Amino acid sequence: MTIKVETVDRLDAVDNKRPRKPTPQVCETARDETDHDAMLVPAQAATTRNSLYENVLAQFDKAADIMQLDPNIRKILASTENEIVAHFPVKMNNNEVEMFTGYRVQHNDALGPFKGGLRYHPQLDIDEARALAAWMTFKCALAGIPFGGAKGGVQIDPSKYSVTELERITRRFVFALGDNIGPEYDIPAPDMNTNAQIMAWILDTYLSTMPPHERQRNIHVVTGKPVAAGGSVGRDKATGQGVVYCIEKWAQDRKLSLNDATFILQGFGNVGSWVARLLTKLGAKLIAVSDVTGGTRNRDGIDPDDLLRYVKVHGGVLKYPGGEFVDNIMFMQTAANIFVPAAMENQITGESARWLNVDLVAEAANGPTDPDGDAILQQRKIDVIPDILCNAGGVIVSYFEWLQNKRSEFWDLEEVDFKLQKKIMSAYGNVRDKARELGIDRRTAAFVLALERLERTYKDRGIFP
Ligand code: GLU
């Protein structure tokens, strides 16, 4: 194990076997005191803070018991592979230096390069990064894409920084990660409070540290880039689109028409706002939305485009004139067909699962339901489309972007959407059928399918030496 400790970038608890390449100092952008960030939507605050990694392990153990996962492979998958913690300095607009903490947890790469988003959130810690990385491993395995799982980010509230400060924080974090990311090794993507612009800075910083002749063939080091910088069309809406494909399939199976359906939505960032727009296009009615600022409800329907315009100006749904104010409990108690959590983890708990008055929880967020909440949802016979299936659209289209970059291809939106639909529908069908076959809940069925794939790979390859 090599731990490279530098005077400025300290890497803690690192099992990064690969040496970091020597990199020139990244140029700072011009300072700008005025351009405060309006592009990032603050995340929903978590109400409770159980260990998320314990939640993942509870889900994992349940599935591993049912499918009788090989005990040796179980040990491997219950653990993360590499955990990188970097403390790095960034010069702020007022010329003072602030220290930041960034994480990258690489859970498993048996099926392909580590893959997963980077989030910017004040509550991000090693436990959350571990949990999110593990969910990525199972998500990619379930979706049948050749990636492993990773996750990370920076522990900050991005709404407190200007755009130019965010750019420097991003670039300095990428510099600190060095060769711990790479196009065939670990490929970041957007997650909570990060977006295509931030991916473009990651790309530019990473490429700036390589010799010029290497640059063009490494643009798949990050996905979710702006289209002009090598991104894929359809990536921006992909997670929301995947959620909607899953909901359509659920409605079809239940012989329900989405035209008469109502839904409530928690979180109005990228994923939530896309779900709102795409689902209302199918005729469903959005009747309540909550985010970190508060909640709004209108049983006659909320126009998502109008709400989006409001949120861009006001930073959240609070005081939206198109609805009445509701607090979190009133929001969760709103009677509707579908609840789409698209914000933080641990929102559906043993307590709040009892408030819900819906037929379906479509988990657009990662880990929105804790194990107690899960048990209540099952008891109450509320259907669940589990997160590792429901929100897989993002990483599926990330895979398409990665492929397009590698092959120097450019697919149109029709092709991207068609391929996404095919992949996510096939995973949906597999989960539904496995749940029926084994008489188990859909989350556990999704884990069983992912574990079967991982187990097969380990059995074929064996454990070195
Ligand atoms: N952050 C997204 C997720 O949680 C997408 C990850 C990716 O595209 O790599 O699935």
Residues whose N, C-alpha, C, O or C-beta is under 5 A from the ligand:
A	BS01	LIG	K115 G116 G117 I187 A189 P190 D191 N391 G394 V395 S398
